[in-house]
Amino acid sequence: MLKISEKTAAMPASAIRKLVPVADAAKAEGVKVYHLNVGAPDIKSPDCAVNAVIEQCKNMHHLSYTNSAGLIELRKDLVEKYYKKVGINIEVSELLVEVAGSEAFSCAMQIAADEGDEIIVVEPFYTNYNTFAFLHGITLKAVPTNIREGFKVPDISEFEKLLTPKTKAILLCNPCNPSGKLFTKEEMLKIGEFCRKNDLFLISDEVYREFCYTDEPYFSAMDIPGCEQNVILVDSVSKRYNLCGARIGCIISHNKEVMAAAMKLAQSRLCPPVLGQYATLGALDTPFSYFDEVKEEYIARRNCAIEALNQMPGVYTPMPMGAFYTVAELPVDDAEAFAKWLLTDFRVDNETVMVTPAKSFYKTEGVGHNHVRIAYVLEVPKLKKAMHILAEALKVYPGRTN
């Protein structure tokens, strides 16, 4: 009898995408679904990115491999046109192009920890960290935060409680997917000192760096003094330039051993997507004013979503200060059942909404069962419609708790 491996059979499904077949079934029946479940913005990709691919294809006779580290001209431009301009001073040898941020943090986890080792995360955290930890045999141990306190990072003593001889790294997403939490400079300095003191890697997922909604300048893990050898930076162009389908990211470190290991992993998958690399090359000519305009748009969307959510009886969500997500506490017994019910049973004028159950963004037992992640990635008129549908659904949901 044929059987698939025990590992893939036990592998957790994506909380963000596992209800896609249910949404597709609703669409097949003619239902309009407002997608608040996935961070796929509807904002236009820069023309210079699209045009770069078109021009490259005109002169291309075949798609060949590139260097496993990525096109040299792309790596040079990333260093000079982007990272140095945002204050991250690196050399070309300290950057490697990856197959999106997903491969970058998967590689970073493998480089930092062996099978059986542990990595500390601050919850809630990006659910795909769970997936790669599972595949690599790594245990995630969570520092809990509280939605009612805006997911404030607790005292460093909470990190110390989780420290064992098997602890190899701390993994952060800043700004945070799913909560929108923006780590302060003070929090980052304390975490950095903890890593330096205990010889831990600090894997910093900074994919949403451009989307910060405070007056304070963004503070990268790369700026933590004394942690130059500890920090592994994970990045992506998916959100920054609205190039999710390009599948281009980066892994960056001043640590030569880290980068040598990253290169070996990169060689095993041959090279990053070629057309995605050319799209990124073009995108790097995007004026920085583009980010200001996009940020203003996200602030409007954020304010619309947060105000609407907190006006719904029994719903609570803090004000996110980064990214384009928020975690909302709902008056339901099971957020996953509610999310599925929205797609199978609930309609307003033949329209419904799709949200992401947030339980798998937590490790702490019993936390997150009534939380959802909402991506406010739709333009305001559509977002208002989606919020209206959600409010109406909560009024009649059979599993409502109050």
Beta strands, then each sheet from edge to edge (+ up, - down):
strand 1: 32-35
strand 2: 95-98
strand 3: 118-122
strand 4: 139-143
strand 5: 167-173
strand 6: 201-205
strand 7: 231-236
strand 8: 249-252
strand 9: 325-329
strand 10: 351-354
strand 11: 356-357
strand 12: 371-375
sheet 1: 1+ 10+
sheet 2: 2+ 8- 7+ 6+ 5+ 3+ 4+
sheet 3: 9+ 12- 11+
end
